[in-house]
Each structure stands twice: as structure tokens, then as C-alpha cells.
Amino acid sequence: MRGLTSMQTIRFGTDGWRGVIADDFTFAAVRRVAAAIARCLSEGAAAGGPPSIVVGHDTRFQGAAFARAAASVLAAHGFTVHLTQAFGPTPAFGWAAVEMGADGALVVTASHNPAHYSGLKLKDRHGAPASTDLTARIEAELDRADGAPDHAFVAGGQILPFDPRPSYHKRLAALAGLERIAAAGARVMVDVMCGAGQGYLASLLAEHRLDVTEISAELNPLFHGRHPEPVPANLNGLQAACRRSGAVGFALDGDADRLAVVDERGRPWSPHQLMAVMVDYMARGRGGRGRIVKGFAVGRQVDAVAAACGLPLVVVPIGFKYIATHMVQGDVLVGGEESGGIGVQGHLPERDGSLVALLVLEAMAAGGCRAADLLDRLEAAVGPSHYRRVDWGLPRGLGRQAILDRLQGLRRGLPGEAPAAVDELDGLKLRFADESWILFRPSGTEPLLRVYAEAADPARLDRLLSAAADAVREVVGDVIEGDHGQATA
């Protein structure tokens, strides 16, 4: 049994560090990470005063207590700490860091992970996810310190309470046409999944006279047994509510940086469809220009819309930090990933589920149509897309590289399916002549092998995933625990 000793190795994944509460994620570990962050951020802090940082948290077990523990360590290292007085969306804390001129934001959250996880997301002074260079320096500092007591405290730090909501609401209102949205009179359902988005998007819409209903808006650290991830397997209640009421539905993940859309027919949009609609609206509806940056697992509809709009397309590894790097450099109109995280020009170089929901409503108002019509128009223009993601459980502790090595046996293709091309930007992607594809990739935040696939029709998609299941069992069958069925289609 591992204790709270120097033996615990802490590594940052796709977005921050996450661990199982009371196992990996403990008060001792949080303090240790906060100290390493303090030392690394102090090196690059803005001149002219003490370093400063925003500290926030989501609705998970002991989130406020973990945030206070981190804030105390940061203050002891001389930081002015702006500590939230209540849970809030991660983008709200990222915006607070920008508005306050802080050196970054540290958020206690495990995002969409299951209830027994917590984590730390670090944002830079732009509100973007910490770069791989910064997280590598933090990891090196953790390894160097090796869990030893930290005596590098300095005087002058302080903890200042703040509420992120008023400023964040003002920011969203400045970026989205709320009066136009209100005049269109759409009915809206918001599923906050017991997460940190509760009381944010819905209250802003209500303030502007929208007919809005918020569901799963309660503090329940177990999320009623449902993972706070807005994928179709977790959206049955929202789908039924939208079908009954004729409302457009929005589901926010645990820390409200990701979004899923359910239209008035009860159809859940895939993240690829949502991003394609956003690209089309930001370019044609708002007249924006710039690059489109997509994660490696995002489908072909985005490519088709970008080409139709005359916009250059950039493909990056999975993880919004890679998209954010381009957004910080500028000239990015829309950046998005397979998980439903989308960022847009003029805001943070980061995902923001609430803002994207507002932009969907704005696109509906501008087009005088329903969300269902936006999706129908997309598919009429670029063709249909059927997509699914399936997660396979892996034993904890099995290295990512070991899985990737075993997957090399799939380079030749699936049973009866020879690929037209193989791409290994992040994981192993097999592309087929009919433009369908399948991607095998170990998760960066959980002990899972994720299998992503897209095809033009559902029967073809089913065949691909069935062949993939057989191939995975043959190549890495001894490490697979079971199919978790996390579909996103």
C-alpha cells in the first residue's frame, strides 16, 4: 500500500493532474503540487509586484477544502491568492486570471472524470491550459523536491476572497448577442450534471427573459452515479425532456468547459457536428476569418466546412493545450476537440461550454431556425457523419507506451479492412478509402483505451467498431477489462 511519501510520482496528463481521491489525490499531494507550481510560476511572474494567482474549485468531494489547502501554500510562497468563495466553471476562473492580471489560475477539478477522481487544472496568464513546457518544469520540480518539506517560504503573501460570477456573466454578455437571442424566444434546457456550471448559464439566460429550465442542478459529489461527461450514454434524461418540450438542450460537463447539444427532436449532436456548426456560423454568420485548429480525433465535417469557407485547417494532438498554443499566437477563428471542448476567437484561448451554447442560440436567432435545422443544413451541405467513441478499461499502472507498442500490430488494418493510410500523430489512426476512419488511443487522464470511429452511415460504423473490438482483443486482450460503451454519436 502506497503511503503519502516521496515514492508518489505525479504527472500532468492531457489537461492537468488527476488522481483518485484519498489514494493519489490527497491533501499532502495537493500541497506538494501547489508548492512546485509556486516555485515555477514565481520565475516568470510579472514584474512590479508580488506574483498572483486565482484559485477555484468545482463541486466534487472536498473541493473547497483542497482549494484552501492549495491557496495556503501559494500564499506562503508570497503569492497574492484570489480564492473563490464558491464553486464555479473552469472558464470563469481562467477569465478572472486575465481580468485581474494574475499570473495564472489553479482549479481543483477532475472535469468529466468519474466521481472518485479529483484533480488540478493549471491555467496561464492568458487563461489557457498550462503549456507542456510549464508542466514539464513543474514535474521536474516535483521530482527534484521528492516530497521533502518545503522551507522556501517568503513573506508577503495573502488570500483575498472573490466571486467569479459577476465578471464572468458580464464577459459572456459582451461576447454573445443576448438581446437577439431573447427576441428569438427559444426554449432552453440546461443539464449541468451536478457540476460547476449550475446557476451560471441558466441564470444568465433567465436574466434576459429566456424560457430556461436547469436540470441536475444540485450538489451531489457522486453525480447520482452518472459520470459528468456530456456523451449520449449520459444524456437520456435531457433527450427525453427536449423531445417532450421542443426545447434545445445543452449539457455541460463537470467543470463546464465542455458542451453537448441536444436538438428539439432529442438528437444529440456529436462534438464534430457542433464544431462544424460553430465554424460555419463564426465564418459566414459573423464574418470571421482565421485558422481552424482541430484535435486529431475530430471528424471530416469540420474539414469540409473549413474548406467551403476558405479557411486553413491545422490538426494537432489530442488535448486542448495544443489548440491553445495556436490560439495564444493569434489568428485562430475556432479551435475544438472531440470531447466537446471548443474555443472561439475574441475570448480565452480555452474551451468554454457556456459561451458556445450562447453562440448556438445566436446562430439559431440569426437563421430564424431551430437547432435541428442547423444540423439538417450542415448535413445537406457536407454529407452525414456517424461517430462513436468506445472506452475499454485498462489496469491502473499500465504504461501508455506499453499500450501503444501493442497497438502496432493493428497497423496492417482490421480483419477484412486494409487501411488506405496510417497516421500516428496521437495514437494509431487507420484511414480507409471511403473516408471512414478509426483511432486507437490510450487516455491521458484515466486508465482507458479509447477507440474513436467515424463513417458516412451507421451500418458501416458498426462494422468498423465490431472489427476493432475483435482486433483489440487479439492484440492486447490480456490487458482489457471490459467495454465501457462511452458512445458519442
TARACOR-V230717 format. One record per backbone hydrogen bond with DSSP energy under -0.5 kcal/mol. CO is the residue of the C=O (numbers start at 0). NH is the residue of the N-H. Records with the same first field share a line. If there is no record, write none. Layout:
BEGIN
CO: NH + NH
END
This chain:
BEGIN
2: 4
4: 7
6: 8
7: 9
12: 15
15: 12
16: 119
18: 117
19: 22 + 23 + 24
23: 25
24: 21
25: 29
26: 30
27: 31
28: 32
29: 33
30: 34
31: 35
32: 36
33: 37
34: 38
35: 39
36: 40
37: 41
38: 42
39: 43
40: 43
41: 44
50: 79
51: 102
52: 81
53: 105
54: 83
55: 107
56: 87
59: 62
61: 65
62: 66
63: 67
64: 68
65: 69
66: 70
67: 71
68: 72
69: 73
70: 74
71: 75
72: 76
73: 76 + 78
74: 77
75: 153
78: 80 + 157
79: 52 + 81
80: 82 + 159
81: 54 + 83
82: 161
88: 91 + 92
89: 93
90: 94
91: 95
92: 96
93: 97
94: 98
95: 99
96: 100 + 101
97: 100
103: 53
104: 122
105: 55
106: 108 + 120
107: 57
109: 112
112: 227
113: 116
115: 20
117: 18
118: 108
119: 16
120: 106
121: 129
122: 104
123: 126
125: 348
127: 123
130: 134
131: 135
132: 136
133: 137
134: 138
135: 139
136: 140
137: 141
138: 142
139: 143
140: 144
141: 145 + 146
144: 147
148: 150
157: 80 + 159
159: 82
161: 84 + 163
163: 167
164: 168
165: 169
166: 170
167: 171
168: 172
169: 173
170: 174
171: 175
175: 177
176: 180
177: 181
178: 182
179: 183
180: 184 + 185
181: 184
185: 210
186: 247
187: 212
188: 190 + 249
189: 191 + 214
190: 251
191: 194
194: 197
196: 199 + 200
199: 203
200: 204
201: 205
202: 206
203: 207
204: 207 + 209
205: 208
209: 211
210: 187
212: 189
214: 191
215: 193 + 217
217: 219
219: 222
221: 224
222: 225
226: 228
227: 253
228: 230
230: 233
231: 234
234: 238
235: 239
236: 240
237: 241
238: 242
239: 243
240: 244
241: 245 + 246
247: 188
248: 261
249: 190
250: 259
252: 255
253: 195
254: 89
255: 352 + 353
257: 252
259: 250
260: 268
261: 248
262: 265
265: 267
266: 262
269: 273
270: 274
271: 275
272: 276
273: 277
274: 278
275: 279
276: 280
277: 281
278: 282
279: 283 + 284
280: 284 + 285
281: 287
290: 292 + 332 + 333
291: 293 + 313
292: 335
293: 315
294: 297
298: 301 + 302
299: 303
300: 304
301: 305
302: 306
303: 307
304: 308
305: 310
306: 309
311: 291
313: 293
315: 295
318: 321 + 322
319: 323
320: 324
321: 325
322: 325 + 326
323: 327
324: 328
325: 329
326: 329
330: 290 + 332
332: 344
333: 292
334: 342
335: 294
336: 339
339: 258 + 341
340: 336
341: 351
342: 334
343: 346
347: 349
351: 355
352: 356
353: 357
354: 358
355: 359
356: 360
357: 361
358: 362
359: 363
360: 364
361: 365
362: 366
363: 367 + 368
364: 367
369: 373
370: 374
371: 375
372: 376
373: 377
374: 378
375: 379
376: 380
377: 381
378: 382
385: 454
387: 452
389: 450
390: 483 + 484
391: 448
392: 480 + 481
394: 397
398: 402
399: 403
400: 404
401: 405
402: 406
403: 407
404: 407
405: 408
406: 409
407: 410
409: 412
413: 416
416: 413
420: 430
422: 428
427: 439
428: 422 + 430
429: 437
430: 419 + 420
431: 434
435: 431
436: 453
437: 429
438: 451
439: 427
440: 449
445: 447
446: 393
447: 442 + 449
448: 391
449: 440
450: 389
451: 438
452: 387
453: 436
454: 385
456: 460
457: 461
458: 462
459: 463
460: 464
461: 465
462: 466
463: 467
464: 468
465: 469
466: 470
467: 471
468: 472
469: 473
470: 474
471: 475
472: 476
475: 478 + 479
476: 479
478: 394
481: 392 + 483
484: 486
486: 232
END
